[in-house]
Amino acid sequence: MSAPAPSYYVARLVRADFEAVSRLLAEGGLHVDLEAELVREIALPWVLRDSASGKLMAFCLAWSVADELHLLDMVSHPEHRRQGHARALLSELLSFARREHKRLLLLEVRQSNAAAIELYQSAGFETNHVRRGYYSDTGEDALEMAITLHPTTGELLREVR
């Protein structure tokens, strides 16, 4: 017996999504110039939608530069958090990295964001550095986290510490 199909899908951001994504970003305390990201050649603005209703459930923005991906923003609808939506977007990002032979995935996350840190660690991200006072709104520190992939095989490479 096969597993049930996911009840969501990932798609590229389109202008018709701007209002819903802007609301999600505002609820998450984030701001993204969606118009600029939609036309930026290196940008990967993705949305996750409910398959049945088409409702926008989550958004992520990454930049693809050379052999690196940098996850800039990720937010899930507040009423639907802890349901695997951010994990699905992260999984899509990792799949993209492997298909495109990326070597490094980077992100910064607020040190207080335990749920996000747990998600990133479960996907294989490791903390490389603490950026003191990184967030200008609160002065909070950021954890710089990364995944290193073998550019040919896509295998996760662990740093020797």
N, C-alpha and C positions, 0 to 999 in steps of 0.2 A: 504494500500500500504506500503510495507516495505522500509526501508532506503537502499540506495545503499551500496553495499559492499565497504569496504575500498580499496583504490587503492595501498595499501602497505601491507607488512607483516613483522613480526619480526622473526628472526632466530638467532641461535648461530653462532658466528664467526667461520669460517674455514680458513685454510691456504690460500686458493685461494682468500680470501678477503684481505689479508695483504697489497697488493699494494694500493688498493683503500682506505682502512682505513688509511694507513700511510699518503696518500695525504690529506685526510680529517683532520686528526690530525694536520698535518703541517700547513694547512690553518687556523686552529683554534689556532695555537701557542702551541699545546700540543705534548707530546711524551709519548708513551706507548710501553713497550716491549711486543709486541703482542705474540711472541712465548712463553714467560714466562707466560702470562695470559691465553693462550690457555690450558696450562697443569696445571696451579695452581688450586688445588681442590676447593678452595673457590671462584674462579672468575666466574663472570657471564658476559662474553663479548658477547654482542648482536649487531646485525646489523638490520637496517630497509631497506627493498628493495621495489622498485617500482614493483607492481604485474605484470604489462604488460611487462616491459623491463628487469626486474631483476636488474636494476641499483641500486647500493648502495647509499642510501640517508642520512643515519645517523648511528651513532655508540654510544654505551654507555658501560661503564664498571662499575660493582659494585662488591663488595665482600660480601659474605654471611658468617657471623661468629656467631655461637651460635644463639641467637634470634634477631640478628641485621643484617641490610643491610646497607652498606656504598656506596653511589654513588660516584665514584671517578672521572669519566670523561664522558661527553656527548658532542657530536658535530654533527651539521647538515651540509649538503652540502651548501656552501655559496649561490648558485643560487636558493636554494629551502628552504630557511629559512622562518619562519612565515607561514608554511603550515601544522603545526600540527605534524611534524615528531618527534620532541623532546617530545611533549606531548604524543604521542603514545608509545614511549619508556618508559616514566615515568609511564604511565598507566600500561604497561606490568610489570614493576618493582613492582608497588603496588599490582597488581594481584598475582604476585609471592609471595610477602610478606604475603598476606592473605592466599594463599594456603599452605605456609610453616610455618604458625603461628608465623611470626616474630613480635616482639614487637616494634622495633625502626628502622626507616630509617634516616640516617644521610647524610649530604653533607656539603661541603664548597664551597662558590661561591664568586668571586671577588665582592667587594662592588660596583664597577662601572658597573657591568653587570646587568643593569636594566631589560632587557628583560628576562634573566634567573630568576632573583629574582621574577619577576611578574609571570612567569610560575610556579615556585615552590610554591609561596603563593597561587596561584589559585588551586593547587593540595592539599593544606592543610598544607604545611610546615610552621613552625614558626621559627623565628630567636631566637636562644638561647643565642648566645654569639658572640662577635666580636673578631676575632683573629688578633691582631695588627701585621703588617709587615709580614703576613703569606706568601705572594708570594715573593720568593727570587729574581725573575727577576726585579721586580719594587718596592718591599717593600710595596705593596698595602695590605690593610687589607682585611680579608675574613669574611664573615658572616657564622657562623655555624648555619645550619638550620636542623630541625628535624620534623618528624611525629611520633607520638606514636600511636600504634594500640593495640587494645585489642587482646591478642594472641589467644583467642578462637574464637571470633566472627569476628575479622578483623575490627571492628568498630573503626573509628577515635576518639581518645581521645584527648581532648583539655586540655592543662595545665591551672591550675587555677593560675592567676597572681594577 
